[in-house]
Amino acid sequence: MDIHQQKKELRRKIKAIKKEYSYSQKREMSISLCTNIENLKAFQNSSTVMAYWSMEDEVSTHDFVKKWSKKKRIILPVVNGDKLLLKEFHSISEMKDGEQFAIPEPIGEIFTETEKIDFIIVPGVAFDVNGNRMGRGKAYYDKLLVSLKAYKLGLCFPFQILENIPIDEYDVQMDAVIC
């Protein structure tokens, strides 16, 4: 089985496991995971944080983003074709549903001062104990992360961390993973 097929099969398995948990169970697990982020020195020392507005099957970041946007500059990704653009989060009232996935995205100016981002919270389908990440297969994050120097934190549920995952030369490794 080639790496593409291995990744496809792993995505299918993780998707099936996610379905075993209710939305409220995933939200409950998310609370302690986000608290763990807040306790990291790298997060505490950061001023500009790139996060993500979670989809229903991901670690929920909505409350985290809202809370920390009052204390730090929070940047969220916006899907534009085959890449991610970045925009600053100010409030839910300044968001609209994204065109590709209907994930709420900030409106406003594109954030271009990427060198100011000092901490990045990255979702993934699966991670391994070495900090390798596997996304949904579109390489949105990998294309962006390769150019950013910030601390990269993978965020997932405990069942999404594995001993090893299939990786290729395009996959960007995380500095740490919280699960």
Residue frames as qw, qx, qy, qz and C-alpha x, y, z in Angstrom:
[[0.000, 0.891, 0.455, 0.000, 0.00, 0.00, 0.00],
 [0.424, 0.422, -0.036, 0.801, 1.49, 3.37, -0.98],
 [0.184, -0.148, -0.454, 0.859, 1.61, 6.37, 1.36],
 [0.350, -0.103, -0.194, -0.911, -1.46, 7.99, -0.23],
 [0.670, -0.255, -0.615, -0.329, -3.51, 4.84, 0.40],
 [0.493, -0.188, -0.671, 0.521, -2.12, 4.51, 3.95],
 [0.025, 0.042, 0.246, -0.968, -3.18, 8.07, 4.74],
 [0.512, -0.160, -0.385, -0.751, -6.61, 7.55, 3.20],
 [0.662, -0.256, -0.704, -0.023, -7.16, 4.41, 5.28],
 [0.352, -0.172, -0.560, 0.730, -6.00, 6.13, 8.48],
 [0.221, -0.066, 0.001, -0.973, -8.33, 9.08, 7.83],
 [0.629, -0.233, -0.548, -0.501, -11.20, 6.62, 7.42],
 [0.600, -0.238, -0.702, 0.302, -10.35, 4.87, 10.71],
 [0.168, -0.105, -0.395, 0.897, -10.06, 8.11, 12.69],
 [0.380, -0.153, -0.236, -0.881, -13.34, 9.38, 11.21],
 [0.666, -0.284, -0.650, -0.232, -15.06, 6.20, 12.40],
 [0.476, -0.229, -0.617, 0.583, -13.63, 6.58, 15.91],
 [0.039, -0.043, 0.129, -0.990, -14.76, 10.23, 16.07],
 [0.522, -0.261, -0.440, -0.682, -18.32, 9.11, 15.32],
 [0.584, -0.287, -0.738, 0.180, -18.26, 7.00, 18.50],
 [0.248, -0.304, -0.433, 0.811, -18.23, 10.24, 20.53],
 [0.097, 0.845, 0.524, 0.033, -21.12, 12.66, 20.76],
 [0.257, 0.724, 0.010, 0.640, -20.61, 16.34, 20.07],
 [0.472, -0.815, 0.089, -0.323, -21.06, 17.08, 23.78],
 [0.903, -0.321, 0.100, 0.269, -18.44, 14.45, 24.72],
 [0.660, 0.357, 0.075, 0.657, -15.97, 16.05, 22.30],
 [0.053, -0.824, 0.004, -0.564, -16.75, 19.52, 23.69],
 [0.724, -0.681, 0.068, -0.083, -16.17, 18.23, 27.23],
 [0.873, -0.081, 0.107, 0.469, -12.81, 16.68, 26.30],
 [0.435, 0.659, 0.088, 0.607, -11.87, 19.95, 24.58],
 [0.346, -0.910, -0.003, -0.227, -12.06, 21.96, 27.82],
 [0.748, -0.566, 0.241, 0.248, -9.11, 20.22, 29.46],
 [0.743, 0.262, 0.268, 0.555, -7.11, 20.19, 26.22],
 [0.190, 0.823, 0.099, 0.526, -7.47, 23.97, 25.88],
 [0.542, -0.830, 0.116, -0.057, -6.52, 24.41, 29.56],
 [0.851, -0.194, 0.241, 0.425, -3.37, 22.42, 28.82],
 [0.506, 0.597, 0.168, 0.599, -2.52, 24.91, 26.05],
 [0.186, -0.915, -0.022, -0.357, -2.98, 27.82, 28.46],
 [0.738, -0.642, 0.176, 0.109, -0.49, 26.22, 30.86],
 [0.827, 0.232, 0.115, 0.499, 2.31, 26.02, 28.27],
 [0.368, -0.609, 0.057, 0.700, 5.13, 28.55, 28.73],
 [0.280, 0.072, 0.557, 0.779, 5.33, 29.01, 24.95],
 [0.060, -0.696, -0.615, -0.366, 1.66, 30.04, 24.91],
 [0.373, -0.810, -0.312, 0.329, 1.94, 32.23, 28.00],
 [0.391, -0.488, 0.220, 0.749, 4.89, 34.07, 26.44],
 [0.309, 0.327, 0.627, 0.636, 3.18, 34.58, 23.08],
 [0.144, 0.429, 0.211, -0.866, 1.40, 37.71, 21.94],
 [0.574, 0.367, -0.293, -0.671, 0.18, 36.76, 18.45],
 [0.460, -0.058, 0.880, -0.106, -1.43, 33.33, 18.23],
 [0.494, 0.150, -0.564, -0.645, -2.69, 31.58, 15.14],
 [0.465, 0.030, 0.798, -0.381, -5.51, 29.26, 16.12],
 [0.167, -0.122, -0.781, -0.589, -8.41, 27.73, 14.19],
 [0.596, -0.028, 0.215, -0.773, -12.19, 27.91, 14.42],
 [0.255, -0.134, 0.958, -0.012, -13.04, 24.26, 14.96],
 [0.554, -0.042, -0.591, -0.585, -15.29, 22.06, 12.90],
 [0.786, -0.369, 0.044, -0.494, -17.77, 19.83, 14.75],
 [0.978, -0.044, -0.189, 0.074, -15.44, 16.80, 14.71],
 [0.525, 0.453, -0.388, 0.607, -12.33, 18.67, 15.94],
 [0.412, -0.363, -0.512, 0.661, -11.15, 19.76, 19.37],
 [0.005, 0.887, 0.422, 0.189, -13.46, 22.70, 20.06],
 [0.486, -0.017, -0.116, 0.866, -11.59, 25.99, 20.07],
 [0.047, -0.742, -0.398, -0.538, -14.52, 28.44, 19.99],
 [0.511, -0.840, -0.183, 0.023, -14.43, 29.37, 23.69],
 [0.710, -0.304, 0.110, 0.626, -10.63, 29.43, 23.68],
 [0.368, 0.382, 0.319, 0.786, -10.51, 31.84, 20.72],
 [0.205, -0.824, -0.316, -0.423, -13.15, 34.13, 22.22],
 [0.657, -0.708, -0.120, 0.230, -11.46, 34.16, 25.64],
 [0.662, -0.297, 0.178, 0.664, -7.92, 34.81, 24.43],
 [0.352, 0.593, 0.344, 0.637, -8.85, 37.38, 21.78],
 [0.285, -0.933, -0.159, -0.149, -9.34, 39.80, 24.68],
 [0.601, -0.721, 0.249, 0.241, -5.72, 39.30, 25.80],
 [0.479, -0.285, 0.617, 0.556, -3.74, 38.31, 22.70],
 [0.440, 0.483, -0.345, -0.674, -3.88, 38.92, 18.98],
 [0.649, 0.083, 0.754, -0.059, -5.69, 35.87, 17.56],
 [0.303, 0.442, -0.542, -0.647, -5.25, 35.02, 13.89],
 [0.734, 0.165, 0.621, -0.220, -7.49, 32.51, 12.12],
 [0.229, -0.117, 0.749, 0.610, -7.09, 30.83, 8.74],
 [0.583, 0.528, 0.181, -0.590, -9.43, 31.53, 5.84],
 [0.632, 0.110, 0.692, 0.331, -9.64, 29.06, 2.96],
 [0.350, 0.750, -0.127, -0.547, -9.00, 30.76, -0.38],
 [0.690, 0.510, -0.461, -0.227, -8.86, 28.31, -3.27],
 [0.910, 0.010, -0.385, 0.154, -6.09, 25.82, -2.46],
 [0.454, 0.213, -0.473, 0.725, -4.38, 27.87, 0.24],
 [0.388, -0.720, -0.511, 0.264, -4.98, 29.49, 3.60],
 [0.138, 0.631, -0.070, 0.760, -5.03, 33.23, 4.10],
 [0.404, -0.316, -0.641, 0.572, -4.91, 34.70, 7.59],
 [0.164, -0.664, -0.193, -0.703, -7.22, 37.22, 9.23],
 [0.053, 0.161, -0.644, 0.746, -7.43, 38.62, 12.72],
 [0.355, -0.541, -0.756, -0.096, -10.33, 37.49, 14.93],
 [0.069, -0.304, 0.244, -0.918, -12.14, 40.30, 16.73],
 [0.489, 0.055, 0.569, -0.659, -15.59, 38.89, 17.52],
 [0.393, 0.277, 0.873, 0.085, -18.16, 36.39, 16.29],
 [0.357, 0.791, 0.346, -0.356, -20.17, 39.26, 14.84],
 [0.208, 0.791, -0.408, -0.406, -17.24, 39.93, 12.49],
 [0.298, -0.198, 0.904, 0.236, -17.27, 36.46, 10.95],
 [0.717, 0.329, -0.104, -0.606, -19.05, 34.89, 8.00],
 [0.901, 0.009, 0.433, -0.013, -19.37, 31.33, 6.74],
 [0.211, -0.494, 0.655, 0.531, -16.45, 30.32, 4.57],
 [0.615, 0.421, -0.297, -0.597, -17.13, 29.48, 0.96],
 [0.476, 0.303, -0.812, -0.151, -15.60, 25.99, 0.87],
 [0.372, -0.098, -0.891, 0.241, -16.45, 24.39, 4.21],
 [0.400, -0.706, -0.341, -0.476, -18.99, 26.81, 5.77],
 [0.615, -0.360, -0.412, 0.568, -16.62, 27.24, 8.72],
 [0.065, -0.984, -0.161, 0.036, -17.04, 30.74, 10.13],
 [0.675, 0.130, 0.021, 0.726, -14.10, 32.91, 9.11],
 [0.185, -0.652, -0.182, 0.712, -13.13, 36.44, 10.10],
 [0.443, 0.810, 0.288, 0.255, -13.97, 39.22, 7.72],
 [0.237, -0.928, 0.147, 0.248, -11.64, 42.13, 7.19],
 [0.301, 0.816, -0.483, -0.103, -8.11, 42.67, 6.03],
 [0.934, 0.125, -0.290, 0.167, -5.70, 39.85, 5.26],
 [0.559, -0.778, 0.267, 0.110, -3.08, 39.52, 7.99],
 [0.751, 0.591, -0.228, 0.184, 0.34, 39.69, 6.35],
 [0.076, -0.764, 0.548, -0.330, 2.68, 40.19, 9.32],
 [0.942, -0.096, -0.306, -0.097, 3.25, 36.45, 9.64],
 [0.530, 0.332, -0.548, 0.556, 6.64, 36.99, 11.27],
 [0.279, -0.432, 0.370, -0.774, 4.76, 38.33, 14.31],
 [0.892, -0.231, -0.196, -0.336, 2.97, 35.02, 14.89],
 [0.016, 0.582, -0.757, 0.296, 4.79, 33.34, 17.74],
 [0.361, -0.028, 0.885, -0.293, 2.47, 30.41, 18.56],
 [0.525, 0.124, -0.499, -0.679, 0.32, 28.27, 16.24],
 [0.574, 0.008, 0.731, -0.370, -2.39, 25.80, 17.22],
 [0.342, 0.300, -0.688, -0.566, -2.79, 23.26, 14.44],
 [0.835, 0.024, 0.335, -0.435, -5.64, 20.77, 13.99],
 [0.200, 0.401, -0.843, -0.297, -5.04, 17.39, 12.41],
 [0.854, -0.061, -0.337, -0.391, -6.65, 14.07, 11.66],
 [0.931, -0.296, -0.117, 0.177, -3.81, 12.23, 13.39],
 [0.032, 0.857, -0.482, 0.179, -0.46, 12.93, 15.01],
 [0.886, -0.020, -0.423, 0.189, 2.31, 10.64, 16.16],
 [0.678, -0.669, -0.119, 0.281, 4.55, 10.65, 19.20],
 [0.604, -0.073, 0.174, 0.774, 7.30, 12.35, 17.18],
 [0.057, 0.609, 0.118, -0.782, 5.16, 15.38, 16.36],
 [0.049, 0.028, 0.716, 0.696, 4.31, 14.34, 12.83],
 [0.418, 0.388, 0.382, -0.728, 0.92, 15.50, 11.60],
 [0.137, 0.227, 0.823, 0.503, -1.54, 14.21, 9.05],
 [0.299, 0.241, 0.153, -0.911, -4.27, 16.57, 7.92],
 [0.674, 0.395, 0.456, -0.427, -7.38, 16.08, 5.83],
 [0.709, 0.189, 0.579, 0.356, -5.42, 15.68, 2.63],
 [0.384, 0.881, 0.232, 0.149, -5.54, 19.09, 0.98],
 [0.673, 0.027, -0.104, 0.732, -2.17, 20.30, 2.40],
 [0.062, -0.910, -0.190, -0.364, -3.68, 23.66, 3.40],
 [0.559, -0.818, 0.118, 0.067, -1.73, 23.81, 6.65],
 [0.812, -0.147, 0.264, 0.499, 1.49, 22.30, 5.30],
 [0.463, 0.610, 0.240, 0.596, 1.70, 24.95, 2.58],
 [0.182, -0.909, -0.017, -0.374, 1.34, 27.69, 5.18],
 [0.747, -0.652, 0.107, 0.079, 3.32, 26.23, 8.08],
 [0.845, 0.148, 0.080, 0.507, 6.46, 25.59, 6.05],
 [0.336, 0.611, 0.003, 0.716, 7.07, 29.35, 5.90],
 [0.426, -0.803, 0.000, -0.417, 6.27, 30.19, 9.54],
 [0.399, 0.400, -0.666, 0.487, 8.92, 30.19, 12.27],
 [0.517, -0.479, 0.248, -0.664, 6.48, 30.15, 15.22],
 [0.234, -0.154, 0.912, -0.300, 6.07, 27.40, 17.81],
 [0.583, 0.000, -0.533, -0.614, 3.72, 24.82, 16.27],
 [0.339, -0.100, 0.803, -0.480, 1.39, 22.92, 18.59],
 [0.384, -0.135, -0.791, -0.457, -0.71, 20.05, 17.28],
 [0.423, -0.074, 0.505, -0.749, -4.07, 19.69, 18.99],
 [0.564, -0.016, -0.702, -0.435, -6.14, 16.51, 18.97],
 [0.822, -0.381, 0.097, -0.411, -8.21, 14.08, 21.00],
 [0.484, -0.519, 0.704, -0.019, -6.29, 11.25, 22.72],
 [0.813, 0.202, 0.546, 0.008, -7.47, 8.67, 20.17],
 [0.584, 0.812, -0.010, 0.013, -5.83, 10.71, 17.39],
 [0.062, -0.793, 0.606, 0.005, -2.27, 10.25, 18.66],
 [0.990, 0.126, -0.054, -0.031, -0.52, 7.16, 17.32],
 [0.749, -0.416, 0.305, 0.415, 2.90, 5.61, 17.59],
 [0.266, -0.230, 0.528, 0.773, 3.65, 6.36, 13.93],
 [0.556, 0.672, 0.340, -0.352, 1.73, 7.87, 11.05],
 [0.688, 0.329, 0.387, 0.518, 2.58, 7.84, 7.35],
 [0.051, -0.867, 0.012, 0.496, 4.41, 11.02, 6.35],
 [0.719, 0.488, 0.221, 0.443, 6.00, 12.45, 3.24],
 [0.505, 0.036, -0.042, 0.861, 8.40, 15.29, 2.51],
 [0.081, -0.546, -0.253, -0.795, 5.59, 17.88, 2.49],
 [0.598, -0.661, -0.448, -0.069, 4.31, 17.16, 6.01],
 [0.078, 0.667, -0.349, 0.653, 5.36, 19.77, 8.58],
 [0.583, -0.208, -0.704, 0.347, 6.37, 18.47, 12.00],
 [0.394, -0.843, -0.169, -0.323, 4.95, 20.01, 15.18],
 [0.119, 0.569, -0.592, 0.558, 7.07, 21.24, 18.09],
 [0.173, -0.020, 0.849, -0.498, 4.64, 19.50, 20.46],
 [0.433, -0.293, -0.657, -0.543, 1.23, 17.83, 20.48],
 [0.319, -0.084, 0.609, -0.721, -1.48, 18.11, 23.12],
 [0.524, -0.122, -0.701, -0.468, -3.99, 15.29, 23.20]]
